[in-house]
Amino acid sequence: MFCQRDETGYKLLTEGVRFRSLVHGEKTHLCEFRIAKGVKVPEHSHPHEQTGYLISGRMKLIVGNESFEAGPGDSWCLPGSVPHAVQVLDDSVMVEVFSPLREDYLA
């Protein structure tokens, strides 16, 4: 599976959060997210391991009692089923890999 750069195909996940499924295989799924400044993603969890890379912007990731303020070039990896939240400090663009596949993001 291949994917060329394209400015179309983004879906609204929730207010201020747009995403695009880029490529996926049997075990991994690569997505791009564009998130507006001020968005607060409430604490949630999912069974997928989540590895991310912040391309631009700033955000604060909160996992339990630990927080991480990410800037361009920073990355993270969260185990599956671990509750986490995000506060977006500036308009941000990031890519994330999920494993296993996020079936809910393919629809």
N, C-alpha and C positions, 0 to 999 in steps of 0.2 A: 504494500500500500504506500502511495506517495501523496504528498500534499504540497502544492505551490502556494506562495504568499498570495493572499487575497483579502480584500477589505469587506467581503460579503460573507453571509452565512452565520453571522453572530445571532445568538438567541438570548432573550432576556431571561435570566435565571431568577432574579428578584430585582426590585427597584435599585438601580445603580450598578447592577452586576450583569455584564454581558459575557458570554463565552462562546467558544467555537471548538468543536471536536476536531482535532487535526488528523491524527493517525492512531490506529490501534492494531494490536495483534491478539493472540489468544490470551495473553496474560497481562499486558500493559496497555495503557490508554493515555495519550498525550493531548492535553487541552490548553487553549490560550484563554486567559481571562482579562477583561478590561473593567476596572472597578473605579467608581467615582469617589472622590474625596468625601469623607464624612460617613461613608457606609460602615455600618457595624453588623458584621455577620455574627449572629448569636451563637452561643455554645451549642455544638452539635457533634455527632460522631457518625461514622460509617465504617463498614468492615474493610474498606480499602486502605492500604498503605498509600501515603500521599507525599511525593517528593516534588518540591517547587523551586523555582528560580525567578527572582524579581528582575525584570528587564528595566522598568522605570517606575518612579514614584517612591512612596514610603508607606509602610504598614506595620502594625504591631500585631504579632501573633501571640496568642495566650493559650498555654497548655498547662492546666492545673494551676499551680502557684508560680509557674515560670512564664516570663514574657520575653519576647525577642523583637526588637525594632529593626526591621529589615529595610535596606536601601538597595539601589541598583547594584546588581552583581551578587547579592546575598542569596543564600539557598537554605533549605530545610528539608527534613524528612520526618514525618509523623507516622507512628505505627497505626495499624488499623484498630478501630474501636476505641480510640483514645479521644475523649471530649476536648474540643478546641474551639476558639473563637478568634475573630479578626477585627481590628479597627483600622480603617484605611485613612491614612494621614494626608496623602496627596493622591491625585489621579494616578492610578497604577496599572501597569501591564505585567502579567506574569504568565509563565507556563508551568504546568503541573503534570506529573505522571502519576497515574493511579494504577494500583494492582490489587486485586484483579480488575478486570474491565468494568467501567462504570456504565452498565446497561442503561441506566436512567438518563445518561447524557447522550446516548445514541438516538433516542426517539425523536 
